[in-house]
Amino acid sequence: MIVSVEGGEATAKSSLLVTAPLPIVIFSFDMGHERALYGKLYPEFVEGKKVAVHRYVKPAVKWVAGNFQVEEVKYEPFEGNDITVYELPSPIQMNINKIEGFIAQWEYFQTIFVAAMGSPAVQTVGVDTMTLCYKNKCDAYLEEVNVKSDGGRKQLLQIEYGR
């Protein structure tokens, strides 16, 4: 099932996702899954189900000849769970002049997303929220631009967002 839900903050978008056909794989960029899993809908949709929440494990990224290479992405499997959540918090930036961590997270997300979408056992795949997922991809591209250039860019030009 592929569904797109749009709405304001705290309007039960994450909770709606939990009501979709099982098994579900959720990519939580906004980290609102705990309220959705253990809130008002818990007794009807979550209680008694096998739920697994996996923290983000950053893969190593190496730069070789001007291109990045991500080591093998390792993740906890989603098979055997009714609801699997992969936490994808925005990488903490320790230096305001250097963007880092987004390429690794983007590769981690893509690897698991493709595996979940290709799995005949998974009925529903959800990205919560796609707005933050898109921002993550833009920041991954900015990180790549910075590594390939002088490293001083803090934002992308509007024309570059299309990439």
Contacts in CASP RR format, 6 or more apart in sequence:
PFRMAT RR
TARGET T0000
AUTHOR 0000-0000-0000
METHOD contacts of the structure
MODEL  1
MIVSVEGGEATAKSSLLVTAPLPIVIFSFDMGHERALYGKLYPEFVEGKK
VAVHRYVKPAVKWVAGNFQVEEVKYEPFEGNDITVYELPSPIQMNINKIE
GFIAQWEYFQTIFVAAMGSPAVQTVGVDTMTLCYKNKCDAYLEEVNVKSD
GGRKQLLQIEYGR
1 20 0 8 1.000
1 21 0 8 1.000
1 123 0 8 1.000
1 124 0 8 1.000
2 125 0 8 1.000
3 20 0 8 1.000
3 124 0 8 1.000
3 126 0 8 1.000
4 130 0 8 1.000
5 13 0 8 1.000
5 16 0 8 1.000
5 17 0 8 1.000
6 13 0 8 1.000
7 13 0 8 1.000
12 36 0 8 1.000
13 128 0 8 1.000
13 129 0 8 1.000
14 28 0 8 1.000
14 30 0 8 1.000
14 32 0 8 1.000
14 33 0 8 1.000
14 35 0 8 1.000
14 36 0 8 1.000
14 128 0 8 1.000
15 35 0 8 1.000
15 36 0 8 1.000
15 39 0 8 1.000
15 40 0 8 1.000
15 41 0 8 1.000
17 24 0 8 1.000
17 26 0 8 1.000
17 36 0 8 1.000
17 124 0 8 1.000
17 126 0 8 1.000
17 128 0 8 1.000
18 24 0 8 1.000
18 36 0 8 1.000
18 37 0 8 1.000
18 41 0 8 1.000
18 45 0 8 1.000
18 46 0 8 1.000
18 83 0 8 1.000
19 41 0 8 1.000
19 45 0 8 1.000
20 123 0 8 1.000
20 124 0 8 1.000
20 126 0 8 1.000
21 123 0 8 1.000
21 124 0 8 1.000
22 49 0 8 1.000
22 82 0 8 1.000
22 83 0 8 1.000
22 123 0 8 1.000
22 124 0 8 1.000
23 78 0 8 1.000
23 80 0 8 1.000
23 81 0 8 1.000
23 82 0 8 1.000
23 83 0 8 1.000
23 84 0 8 1.000
23 121 0 8 1.000
23 122 0 8 1.000
23 123 0 8 1.000
23 124 0 8 1.000
24 82 0 8 1.000
24 83 0 8 1.000
24 84 0 8 1.000
24 122 0 8 1.000
24 123 0 8 1.000
24 124 0 8 1.000
24 125 0 8 1.000
24 126 0 8 1.000
25 78 0 8 1.000
25 84 0 8 1.000
25 86 0 8 1.000
25 112 0 8 1.000
25 116 0 8 1.000
25 122 0 8 1.000
25 124 0 8 1.000
25 125 0 8 1.000
25 126 0 8 1.000
26 33 0 8 1.000
26 83 0 8 1.000
26 84 0 8 1.000
26 85 0 8 1.000
26 86 0 8 1.000
26 125 0 8 1.000
26 126 0 8 1.000
26 127 0 8 1.000
26 128 0 8 1.000
27 85 0 8 1.000
27 86 0 8 1.000
27 88 0 8 1.000
27 109 0 8 1.000
27 112 0 8 1.000
27 113 0 8 1.000
27 125 0 8 1.000
27 126 0 8 1.000
27 127 0 8 1.000
27 128 0 8 1.000
27 133 0 8 1.000
28 85 0 8 1.000
28 86 0 8 1.000
28 87 0 8 1.000
28 88 0 8 1.000
28 128 0 8 1.000
29 88 0 8 1.000
29 89 0 8 1.000
29 90 0 8 1.000
29 127 0 8 1.000
29 128 0 8 1.000
29 129 0 8 1.000
29 132 0 8 1.000
29 133 0 8 1.000
29 136 0 8 1.000
30 128 0 8 1.000
30 129 0 8 1.000
30 132 0 8 1.000
31 87 0 8 1.000
31 89 0 8 1.000
32 128 0 8 1.000
33 53 0 8 1.000
33 85 0 8 1.000
33 87 0 8 1.000
33 128 0 8 1.000
37 46 0 8 1.000
37 51 0 8 1.000
37 53 0 8 1.000
37 83 0 8 1.000
37 85 0 8 1.000
38 46 0 8 1.000
46 83 0 8 1.000
49 82 0 8 1.000
49 83 0 8 1.000
50 80 0 8 1.000
50 81 0 8 1.000
50 82 0 8 1.000
50 83 0 8 1.000
51 81 0 8 1.000
51 82 0 8 1.000
51 83 0 8 1.000
51 84 0 8 1.000
51 85 0 8 1.000
52 76 0 8 1.000
52 78 0 8 1.000
52 81 0 8 1.000
52 83 0 8 1.000
52 84 0 8 1.000
52 85 0 8 1.000
53 84 0 8 1.000
53 85 0 8 1.000
53 87 0 8 1.000
54 75 0 8 1.000
54 76 0 8 1.000
54 84 0 8 1.000
54 85 0 8 1.000
54 86 0 8 1.000
54 87 0 8 1.000
55 87 0 8 1.000
56 86 0 8 1.000
56 87 0 8 1.000
56 88 0 8 1.000
56 89 0 8 1.000
56 105 0 8 1.000
56 108 0 8 1.000
57 74 0 8 1.000
57 75 0 8 1.000
57 108 0 8 1.000
58 101 0 8 1.000
58 104 0 8 1.000
58 105 0 8 1.000
58 108 0 8 1.000
59 70 0 8 1.000
59 71 0 8 1.000
59 72 0 8 1.000
59 73 0 8 1.000
59 74 0 8 1.000
59 104 0 8 1.000
59 107 0 8 1.000
59 108 0 8 1.000
60 70 0 8 1.000
60 71 0 8 1.000
60 104 0 8 1.000
61 68 0 8 1.000
61 69 0 8 1.000
61 70 0 8 1.000
61 71 0 8 1.000
61 101 0 8 1.000
61 103 0 8 1.000
61 104 0 8 1.000
61 107 0 8 1.000
62 68 0 8 1.000
62 69 0 8 1.000
62 71 0 8 1.000
63 69 0 8 1.000
63 147 0 8 1.000
66 147 0 8 1.000
66 148 0 8 1.000
68 103 0 8 1.000
68 144 0 8 1.000
68 147 0 8 1.000
70 103 0 8 1.000
70 104 0 8 1.000
70 107 0 8 1.000
73 107 0 8 1.000
73 108 0 8 1.000
73 111 0 8 1.000
73 112 0 8 1.000
75 86 0 8 1.000
75 108 0 8 1.000
75 111 0 8 1.000
75 112 0 8 1.000
78 84 0 8 1.000
78 112 0 8 1.000
78 115 0 8 1.000
78 116 0 8 1.000
78 119 0 8 1.000
78 122 0 8 1.000
79 119 0 8 1.000
79 121 0 8 1.000
80 121 0 8 1.000
86 109 0 8 1.000
86 112 0 8 1.000
88 105 0 8 1.000
88 108 0 8 1.000
88 109 0 8 1.000
88 133 0 8 1.000
88 136 0 8 1.000
90 132 0 8 1.000
90 135 0 8 1.000
90 136 0 8 1.000
91 100 0 8 1.000
91 101 0 8 1.000
91 102 0 8 1.000
91 104 0 8 1.000
91 105 0 8 1.000
93 99 0 8 1.000
93 100 0 8 1.000
96 154 0 8 1.000
97 151 0 8 1.000
97 152 0 8 1.000
97 154 0 8 1.000
98 146 0 8 1.000
98 151 0 8 1.000
99 139 0 8 1.000
99 142 0 8 1.000
99 143 0 8 1.000
99 146 0 8 1.000
99 153 0 8 1.000
99 154 0 8 1.000
100 143 0 8 1.000
101 140 0 8 1.000
101 143 0 8 1.000
102 136 0 8 1.000
102 137 0 8 1.000
102 139 0 8 1.000
102 140 0 8 1.000
102 142 0 8 1.000
102 143 0 8 1.000
103 140 0 8 1.000
103 143 0 8 1.000
103 144 0 8 1.000
105 136 0 8 1.000
105 140 0 8 1.000
106 136 0 8 1.000
106 137 0 8 1.000
106 140 0 8 1.000
109 133 0 8 1.000
109 136 0 8 1.000
113 125 0 8 1.000
113 127 0 8 1.000
116 122 0 8 1.000
116 125 0 8 1.000
117 125 0 8 1.000
127 133 0 8 1.000
138 156 0 8 1.000
138 161 0 8 1.000
141 156 0 8 1.000
141 160 0 8 1.000
141 163 0 8 1.000
142 153 0 8 1.000
142 155 0 8 1.000
142 156 0 8 1.000
145 151 0 8 1.000
145 153 0 8 1.000
145 156 0 8 1.000
145 160 0 8 1.000
146 152 0 8 1.000
146 153 0 8 1.000
END
